[in-house]
Amino acid sequence: LDAPIDFLVPPDRYDALVASGIPHNIVVENLQAVVDAERIRLSGPQPRGASWFDDYKNLAAVEAYMAELAALRPDLVTEINLGNSLEGRPIRGLRISNDAVDLGRCKPAILLNSVQHAREWITAMTNMYVADQLVREYDSDAFLRYLVDNAEFFIIPVVNPDGYAYTWTTQRFWRKNRRPNGGTSFGVDLNRNWGYQWGVTVPGSAGGNASPDSDVYWGTSPFSEPETQRMRDFVLANPQIKAHNDIHSYGQLILWSWGWSPYPIQHQAEWNQIGTQMASLISAVHGRSFIAGPIYSRIYPVSGSSVDWLYGTLGVLSMTYELRGGGFAPPAAEIILSAEET
């Protein structure tokens, strides 16, 4: 991808960066100050202003809001539990559909999941906004009503609850789950742990890493982690799932398979058309430019991803967004903007 790349540079290394002559711009002067201010702002009871989406929400607040939506429209919403994470937290979600309309439960399903990577807080908020709109606007928006009447939506806002909880209490930019790897090493990158082309490397690149200390450590075997096992089993138990979006941040990208290989997929032409149309629709909301293309060439090689597994194993129309840019801790004002355009 021919675009700038963000790096986190320790203060004591900045002089070396300047001396290197590498062209650069400082995007955030003091990232720790941003994190500290965010933690202070969110340290009390979870805020509930004019909108639930005014600020970021911890795991308990996300779960409470799912329960609120289910209680608001029990005719449309069912809470689901995929099973427990490594540390015993339930992986919860919502099923949204109108079973009273014609096809009953015999409908194509759309799976939207987020927070495979713990630090990507804005993805949970964006995914919850989809649920919020489908439920709250069902009676007033004819298009949303059509969607809920004619499809099932499965929304899993926090696939990685252990990692997400850890980012709220301990390390804001933690990415992986909380698997003890031995010694002081923790965590497996869940989006390198799926069973399609797991651990594969191609000449000149790697789609993950065999080192437990790496942020992209793929684990000891395909589906070694309870979180990816729960997601796999849920998808296999619901063969009506025909479309999927694994929502990530950040980078303003619309991506599809392959992640593990530079070769085009069978449906490349269709995805090019879909991706171009999606980028146009997103741009029309707040003017943000998203770039569409295969994971491998548009961002970097990824082996063992959810997108490749759903597409390569099951033929699901699977994709991933990298939401609007600005880092893993964008201002709270970005939440609703990201949600609306997504």
Long-range contacts (C-beta under 8 A, 24 or more apart in sequence): 1-291, 1-297, 1-298, 1-299, 1-300, 6-327, 27-327, 28-327, 31-327, 31-329, 34-329, 35-172, 35-173, 35-329, 38-172, 38-329, 39-172, 42-168, 51-336, 52-128, 52-132, 53-125, 53-128, 53-129, 53-132, 53-335, 53-336, 53-339, 54-332, 54-335, 54-336, 55-332, 55-335, 56-121, 56-122, 56-125, 56-332, 56-335, 57-124, 57-125, 57-128, 58-165, 58-168, 59-89, 59-158, 59-161, 59-164, 59-165, 59-168, 62-124, 62-128, 62-157, 62-158, 63-92, 65-128, 66-92, 66-93, 66-94, 66-128, 66-131, 66-157, 69-94, 69-131, 69-132, 69-135, 69-136, 70-94, 72-135, 72-136, 73-135, 73-138, 75-100, 76-134, 76-135, 76-138, 76-148, 77-131, 77-135, 80-154, 82-156, 82-230, 82-231, 82-233, 82-234, 83-226, 83-229, 83-230, 83-233, 84-226, 84-230, 85-160, 85-161, 85-162, 85-177, 85-226, 85-227, 85-230, 86-162, 86-177, 86-178, 86-179, 86-225, 86-226, 86-227, 87-162, 87-178, 89-161, 89-162, 89-165, 90-161, 91-156, 91-158, 91-159, 91-161, 91-227, 91-230, 91-231, 92-156, 92-157, 92-158, 93-154, 93-155, 93-156, 93-157, 94-131, 94-153, 94-154, 94-155, 95-152, 95-153, 95-154, 96-131, 96-134, 96-135, 96-148, 96-152, 96-153, 96-155, 97-148, 97-151, 97-152, 97-153, 98-138, 98-148, 98-149, 101-149, 101-150, 102-149, 103-150, 105-152, 106-240, 107-150, 107-151, 107-152, 107-240, 108-151, 108-152, 108-240, 108-241, 108-242, 108-243, 109-151, 109-152, 109-153, 109-154, 109-238, 109-240, 109-241, 109-242, 109-243, 110-151, 110-152, 110-153, 110-154, 110-241, 110-242, 110-243, 110-244, 110-245, 111-154, 111-156, 111-235, 111-238, 111-241, 111-243, 111-244, 111-245, 111-316, 112-153, 112-154, 112-155, 112-156, 112-244, 112-245, 112-247, 113-155, 113-156, 113-157, 113-159, 113-231, 113-244, 113-245, 113-246, 113-247, 113-306, 114-156, 114-157, 114-158, 114-159, 114-246, 114-247, 114-248, 115-157, 115-158, 115-159, 115-160, 115-163, 115-164, 116-159, 116-160, 116-190, 116-191, 116-227, 116-246, 116-248, 116-306, 117-160, 117-163, 117-175, 117-176, 117-189, 117-190, 117-191, 117-248, 118-160, 118-162, 118-163, 118-164, 118-166, 118-167, 118-174, 118-175, 118-176, 118-177, 119-167, 119-172, 119-173, 119-174, 119-175, 119-328, 120-248, 120-249, 120-250, 120-328, 121-164, 121-167, 121-328, 121-329, 122-249, 122-250, 122-323, 122-330, 122-334, 122-335, 122-338, 123-247, 123-248, 123-249, 123-323, 124-157, 124-158, 124-164, 125-335, 125-338, 125-339, 126-247, 126-323, 126-335, 126-338, 126-339, 126-342, 127-155, 127-156, 127-157, 127-247, 128-155, 128-157, 129-336, 129-339, 129-340, 129-342, 130-155, 130-339, 130-342, 131-155, 131-157, 152-240, 154-234, 154-238, 154-241, 156-231, 156-234, 159-190, 159-227, 159-231, 160-190, 160-227, 162-227, 163-187, 172-328, 172-329, 173-328, 173-329, 175-215, 176-215, 176-217, 177-225, 177-227, 179-219, 179-225, 181-212, 181-213, 181-217, 182-212, 185-212, 185-213, 187-212, 187-217, 188-217, 188-218, 188-219, 188-224, 188-225, 189-214, 189-215, 189-216, 189-217, 189-218, 189-219, 190-225, 190-227, 190-228, 191-246, 191-248, 191-302, 191-304, 191-305, 191-306, 192-216, 192-217, 192-218, 192-219, 192-302, 192-303, 192-304, 192-305, 193-218, 193-219, 193-222, 193-223, 193-224, 193-225, 193-228, 193-304, 194-222, 194-223, 194-228, 194-232, 194-304, 194-305, 194-306, 194-308, 194-309, 195-222, 195-223, 195-232, 195-304, 195-309, 195-313, 196-260, 196-304, 196-305, 196-308, 196-309, 196-312, 196-313, 197-260, 197-261, 197-303, 197-304, 197-308, 197-312, 198-222, 198-303, 198-304, 199-303, 199-304, 200-260, 200-303, 200-304, 201-303, 202-260, 202-261, 202-262, 202-301, 205-300, 205-301, 206-301, 206-303, 207-259, 207-260, 207-301, 207-302, 207-303, 207-304, 207-305, 208-302, 208-303, 208-304, 218-303, 218-304, 222-304, 228-306, 231-306, 232-309, 235-310, 235-314, 235-316, 239-314, 241-310, 241-314, 241-316, 242-316, 242-317, 243-316, 243-317, 243-318, 244-306, 244-307, 244-310, 244-316, 244-317, 244-318, 244-319, 245-318, 245-319, 245-320, 245-321, 246-305, 246-306, 246-307, 246-318, 246-319, 246-320, 247-320, 247-321, 247-323, 247-342, 248-320, 248-321, 248-322, 248-323, 249-322, 249-323, 249-324, 249-328, 249-330, 250-322, 250-323, 250-324, 250-325, 250-326, 250-327, 250-328, 250-330, 251-299, 251-322, 251-323, 251-325, 252-288, 252-289, 252-290, 252-291, 252-322, 252-323, 252-324, 252-325, 253-290, 253-291, 253-292, 253-293, 253-298, 253-299, 253-321, 253-322, 254-278, 254-279, 254-282, 254-290, 254-291, 254-292, 254-293, 254-319, 254-321, 255-292, 255-293, 255-294, 255-295, 255-298, 255-299, 255-307, 255-319, 255-320, 255-321, 255-322, 256-293, 256-294, 256-295, 256-307, 256-311, 256-318, 256-319, 256-320, 257-294, 257-295, 257-307, 257-308, 257-311, 257-312, 257-318, 258-294, 258-295, 258-296, 258-308, 258-312, 259-294, 259-295, 259-296, 259-301, 259-302, 259-303, 259-305, 259-307, 259-308, 260-296, 260-301, 260-302, 260-303, 260-304, 260-305, 260-308, 261-296, 262-294, 262-296, 262-297, 264-294, 265-294, 265-311, 267-317, 268-294, 271-319, 282-341, 282-342, 285-340, 285-341, 286-337, 286-340, 286-341, 288-324, 288-341, 290-321, 295-320
